Amino acid sequence: MKVGIVGLGTMGTTHAASYQNIAGCQLVAVADIQPERSQSMADKYGVRGYATLAEMLAAEDLDVVDVCLPTFLHREAVETAAEAGKHVFCEKPLARNRSEGQAMIDACQRAGVKLGVGHVLRFFPEYQRAKAIMDAGEMGQIGTVYTYRGGGGFPTAWQDWYARYEWSGGITLDLIIHDLDFLLWTLGDVERVFAKSTWGREYDRMEHVLVSLRFANGVIANVEGTWLDLGAFGTKFEFACTDGLLIHDSTSASAFTSYQLQSESQGGNGGVAVPESPLARDPYTLELEHFINCLHEGKEPMINGEAALRAVDVAVAAQKSIATGKPVRPERG
Ligand SMILES: NC(=O)c1ccc[n+]([C@@H]2O[C@H](COP(=O)([O-])OP(=O)(O)OC[C@H]3O[C@@H](n4cnc5c(N)ncnc54)[C@H](O)[C@@H]3O)[C@@H](O)[C@H]2O)c1
């Protein structure tokens, strides 16, 4: 599988490194509108560099396009790649709303290509283990869940796009969508969403959010995300169950100890803080390897467009709740 990446910021750089460790595929080209980024990445991996996706598609015989562009540019890039007959891996969130995401899914279906989305938490061992424990009912019935994700200060990125609500969807769509996808995967459909955020300190920045979810199975979850914390990036979850409390805290040495090392922090040095892993095959490599294997085996990726769109629906419901002050039912839980 010959792969080309478009968008060479934080995630494009991460994906480019990952492809070096995945059998059955080869990174052959990269594209970024910042020529120095395209050039230095091309030099680093001995591949060809381009300014745009269109140029890369015209010059290369790719099998896969990996879209690591800011969220508001996902739709156009995914549709362009699909129409050119390429399989597409797209970073999360898939889209800013259901109609945008559905159009991307439809374009891939029309073209007969596969679409995979980067909900990487499903490849972090502590999250996989928590889901397995809950699925097996090892801790009895789940009552409530709390998740936390944040730190590292507000992300710096191309054109300050994270700070522009129309472009990124704010922290609700951008950051905590990781936890929303994990909770949908683990707990099933969401019936109601109530959310509150800080909004408006600097143009349309949204820096802190708390979202309450009621699931169809009766579980209540509180999902917290923040860029206000200038300390190290960290993640947490707590499952309160009839037989005990399951805790993961990436900043503590005592909770979920066997999985503690998987989530060390990065932050404050520019870009957007993302969880890192000391594993040789980190979760970002594992998610891309899963996608490449699905292409070889003709299987549907675990996180396809439909799965990713469910998380978008819940994030959009949270956005509506923040805007109206009322509880909101997701379009499709
Ligand atoms: N899975 C994760 O853990 C994770 C973490 C961070 C970001 N993300 C997601 O990854 C995506 C990218 O985020 P990022 O932090 O890497 O952004 P970034 O700003 O660091 O990088 C974006 C790059 O795209 C380039 N670009 C912009 N418009 C372009 C165009 N038309 N053609 C070619 N290149 C163009 C910019 O020059 C920049 O280099 C976003 O959707 C974000 O939500 C995912």
The ligand as a Gaussian input file, in Angstrom:
#p B3LYP/6-31G(d) Opt

LIG

0 1
 N       -5.500000      11.659000      17.400000
 C       -4.945000      12.585000      18.137000
 O       -4.494000      12.329000      19.249000
 C       -4.854000      13.992000      17.591000
 C       -4.016000      14.913000      18.234000
 C       -3.902000      16.186000      17.670000
 C       -4.632000      16.532000      16.546000
 N       -5.472000      15.631000      15.982000
 C       -6.265000      15.986000      14.774000
 O       -5.378000      15.979000      13.646000
 C       -5.754000      16.983000      12.719000
 C       -4.551000      17.910000      12.479000
 O       -4.195000      18.562000      13.697000
 P       -2.686000      19.112000      13.936000
 O       -2.575000      19.441000      15.396000
 O       -1.696000      18.163000      13.339000
 O       -2.727000      20.478000      13.097000
 P       -1.461000      21.390000      12.700000
 O       -1.957000      22.781000      12.620000
 O       -0.304000      21.078000      13.587000
 O       -1.094000      20.859000      11.233000
 C       -1.909000      21.096000      10.114000
 C       -1.022000      21.196000       8.874000
 O       -1.864000      21.289000       7.708000
 C       -1.236000      22.177000       6.794000
 N       -2.262000      22.650000       5.855000
 C       -3.272000      23.534000       6.090000
 N       -4.049000      23.663000       5.001000
 C       -3.519000      22.854000       4.051000
 C       -3.888000      22.534000       2.716000
 N       -4.976000      23.091000       2.143000
 N       -3.117000      21.668000       2.028000
 C       -2.015000      21.114000       2.578000
 N       -1.622000      21.373000       3.853000
 C       -2.373000      22.216000       4.581000
 C       -0.629000      23.250000       7.667000
 O        0.385000      23.943000       7.006000
 C       -0.117000      22.422000       8.854000
 O        1.225000      22.015000       8.649000
 C       -6.964000      17.685000      13.321000
 O       -8.159000      17.152000      12.801000
 C       -6.864000      17.371000      14.807000
 O       -8.129000      17.382000      15.451000
 C       -5.572000      14.365000      16.461000

